[in-house]
């Protein structure tokens, strides 16, 4: 049994690490229980690294990277022939690409990933195609969808100088519409280089073979220049901010955010458990009290973004028709005051710790998730930290959770958006 009282569902994640002469960090995680292999390439670039006048480029590259390279005009075809599948995602902090395929065809993945790192195919045609795709995505999900612009508005309200003030999709549609081939090339050669990447190979693999393949396919790629961030530091918020917007949406919505610590801050794990206590599902405090009992909200969530730089804790909920937004906000404030005033009971703390342990164990069951996690923790500083994460949650006390509630939920630290349904 673990110290949380649950069966031990996972083992320590074993891996080996080496670095190529061009700076590419390589992690190898053998797992003989599967016939599959995962090749995960994480680039240390996200939306926060964009020029404020040319945003959305990191996400645009998520699309461009599948548009083919000089030697491989169709990325998907050879991968499908090798029995593989692939995908990618971009955040404000990073960009991650991953392939899963039978381990016998591992070299196909090295071939594909190394060729697009070395020689991505840039053409006006490819840019025009992917620019159109991204612009349509922007319109469909953020301009034409009900509540779609909520986080565009909230980020601009909450951040004054830090590049978290725009979303991954971009600050404005025009930034993608007007992106030039030269701007795109410059962004690529600045960020998508061996010294700015982490390669994780997991599954039915061994380190000797991975070393050989890494040297063969990535070893000759020019290192690139190490990218050193120098981002504007968001000043401490000293006064509450408010914004009211009106649009053709079904229900009024209340969205509030507060500034919180960065992912590597000592306060992170207590804050993470706090969000679960408040909004982690149907048994959480906010749902139980404000949705089920008082019937003020039809839905409500509390979450955060685990941002590499200091981020936001958010609470958003759609109101029951006819309920005034002022009454709903007052009730929410009352619930937040309770977690600031009173220690949370040990049983309630234990419940969210158990839930967290179950989530970690479930994620670790997939070799693809393990590969992505190793890359992420290596980006944070050391992949070995993946194995100590649960212990950090175990160490959180009720007093530490209350301390974070008091630190975060200060009125002067708050940003409030009233999203009102037009009559």
C-alpha angles and dihedrals in degrees: 000000000000125000087260092062096249129117113268100258099174142040132218111287107242121206143153126223135206135161127222120227090255091060100259109147113217126195122189122200112181117204113175092185092081133055089212133089131208125208111194123184116190119190117202094231133099141154091290088068095061130106108257088232094050108041130161094048097121090054092043088057090054084068099036092054089066092050094087137263131246094272097032112044093177112044098185101049100067090041092053090047087055091052094252139135132200145186143162143208136200129207134175087268109037149003120228130192124185140182129192119193141141109296090235087067096046094124091062089065092050090050093051098044096044094049095054091045089053103036117009109184109249117192137146088241094054092045092048091050096049093039088058092049093051093045090053090049090051091051096043099047105026109024107031101029119091109261088002094134094050095107094040086059096040096050091050089050097046100041125054103175112357116098090239082085089090130054126243091256088061140266096263134013089231091065090067095035090057099039109133128212091244093052090050093049092049092052091050098050091046097053115014098072136118094254089055096047140080120207119201121187116188140168129041093007139112129215096240093058093042091052090051093048093044092053092045098049106024105022096086097047110112111256098233123210119303108251113228114193120225103176127171112262114234109239118235110273111242103176135041116255127211136188131179122196131176126210143150098278130137099242140015112261132203118207122180131175136185129192115254138176127286124266092264096046118116088238095059101092094047089049091049091053090046091058090051092051091051103037113002101125139303094323094052122113098250095046094044095047106031100033106030104027107028096024093214097129129042089205136359135183137185119199147135137214103237087230121192089227122042106300145180136280109210137198118186132168141166115234129234108255111268096023113120115238090228091058092047092049091048090054091049091050089053092056092049090050089057094058089047094050105036133048111244112243119258092241091056092047090047091051094057091043090053090049090051092050091051091050092050091048092048092050091049091057091075118072088209091057091046091053092050092047093050090052092047096049090046088055090051090053112281131021089213088072086076088076095052097047096096092051090057090056091046090056095056113110131202088248091056091052091051090048091055091047089054092046096047106034097061113136093232089054093055134104117194128195122189107199103192128194109236113240 
